Amino acid sequence: MTSLVPTPTSTAAADLLDDLRAVRRGAAALPGLEPDSYARDHAAFELLSDQRGLIADHLAGRMAEMGDGPVSVLSVGCGDGTLDVRLAEGLVRAVPGRPVRYVGIEPWSGSAALFTAELAALEARELTVEVHVASFADAPVDETFDVVVFVHSIYYVADLGVTLRSALDLVRPGGQLWVLNAPRAALNELVDVLAPPLEDHRQWFSADVEAAFVDADITLDAVVTLNALVDLASAGDEVLDFAVQARLTPELRGPVRAYLAEVSVPGADGEPRVPHPVDVFSTTRR
Ligand SMILES: C[S@@+](CC[C@H](N)C(=O)[O-])C[C@H]1O[C@@H](n2cnc3c(N)ncnc32)[C@H](O)[C@@H]1O
């Protein structure tokens, strides 16, 4: 895969990561993030990152190439709809009067309700919105879409191959499946050490997603990497926990912050930023 961002492993960063591995070896898994606080901490994390803007602009650009006709989108793991509302608004505004159908799948009911409220606030008569409060595997979807998109949600599925095949079945012929996922860059090296296992599987990174596309015999377009940066030097404890996808103990916070400082690069303002890339996998249904 051409898109993978190299893991910036200075000797000091590698040593700090090894120290954290040693501390965690044999220890009970750290608690995961609670559903109630997940969306709030995620929102706070996004405020420190330029990634969501990069994703919104990139996906809006792809949607703009889809013509002027009716368009339907299924967003899997839509969360609170903060990203989807931007995409839906772009679709509605680009071609006034064009029917737009926007469906979300989201297992947490609180987030699903926010998704519905965000899209309803657009007050666009040509926009129909629905949300299934379910995991992807259980969602009762019986229609096909022009676009099926997973933005940072495929990490949570148990079987990537099964998920990709099911997702492609929900794309109409000629439509697109987009999967946005993080590579194993410096930040996710930390997630790999600290985050508890997800439903008995480890965290899926971009290389796993690409391998699953290949194994499922689904032809991929060229992978695009969006090189986002996040200001974790300014993050409070809860956002730090979100960044590593685990509730940290007080003793772990110092070493985690030291590692993040070590892998940081200067942002446009010269202040330290942690590289936070996201890969965009896409395919067209034949
Ligand atoms: C990091 S958030 C991303 C939310 C949104 N796509 C965005 O970019 O803002 C991941 C979302 O996936 C949802 N999720 C977790 N497991 C899922 C599953 N099995 N099927 C569908 N969504 C899931 C979570 O509840 C969460 O809202």
The ligand as a Tripos MOL2 file, in Angstrom:
@<TRIPOS>MOLECULE
LIG
   27    29     1     0     0
SMALL
NO_CHARGES

@<TRIPOS>ATOM
      1 C1        -15.1490    7.3310   16.1680 C.3       1 LIG1
      2 S1        -16.8930    7.3100   16.0500 S.3       1 LIG1
      3 C2        -17.1400    7.9980   14.4560 C.3       1 LIG1
      4 C3        -18.4450    8.7230   14.3300 C.3       1 LIG1
      5 C4        -18.6670    9.4290   13.0020 C.3       1 LIG1
      6 N1        -18.5990    8.5320   11.8720 N.3       1 LIG1
      7 C5        -17.6870   10.5620   12.8380 C.2       1 LIG1
      8 O1        -16.7680   10.4480   12.0390 O.co2     1 LIG1
      9 O2        -17.8290   11.5470   13.5540 O.co2     1 LIG1
     10 C6        -17.2850    5.5980   15.8020 C.3       1 LIG1
     11 C7        -18.7680    5.3240   15.8370 C.3       1 LIG1
     12 O3        -18.9910    3.9540   15.4520 O.3       1 LIG1
     13 C8        -20.0330    3.4560   16.2650 C.3       1 LIG1
     14 N2        -19.9740    1.9830   16.2760 N.ar      1 LIG1
     15 C9        -19.3480    1.1860   17.1670 C.ar      1 LIG1
     16 N3        -19.5420   -0.1060   16.8610 N.ar      1 LIG1
     17 C10       -20.3110   -0.1370   15.7560 C.ar      1 LIG1
     18 C11       -20.8780   -1.1830   14.9660 C.ar      1 LIG1
     19 N4        -20.6570   -2.4740   15.2510 N.pl3     1 LIG1
     20 N5        -21.6490   -0.8600   13.8970 N.ar      1 LIG1
     21 C12       -21.8540    0.4570   13.5980 C.ar      1 LIG1
     22 N6        -21.3450    1.4940   14.3150 N.ar      1 LIG1
     23 C13       -20.5820    1.2030   15.3810 C.ar      1 LIG1
     24 C14       -19.7780    4.1030   17.6080 C.3       1 LIG1
     25 O4        -20.9320    4.0460   18.4390 O.3       1 LIG1
     26 C15       -19.3700    5.5010   17.2150 C.3       1 LIG1
     27 O5        -20.4550    6.3780   17.1550 O.3       1 LIG1
@<TRIPOS>BOND
     1     1     2 1
     2     2     3 1
     3     2    10 1
     4     3     4 1
     5     4     5 1
     6     5     6 1
     7     5     7 1
     8     7     8 2
     9     7     9 1
    10    10    11 1
    11    11    12 1
    12    11    26 1
    13    12    13 1
    14    13    14 1
    15    13    24 1
    16    14    15 ar
    17    14    23 ar
    18    15    16 ar
    19    16    17 ar
    20    17    18 ar
    21    17    23 ar
    22    18    19 1
    23    18    20 ar
    24    20    21 ar
    25    21    22 ar
    26    22    23 ar
    27    24    25 1
    28    24    26 1
    29    26    27 1
@<TRIPOS>SUBSTRUCTURE
     1 LIG1         1 GROUP 0 **** ****
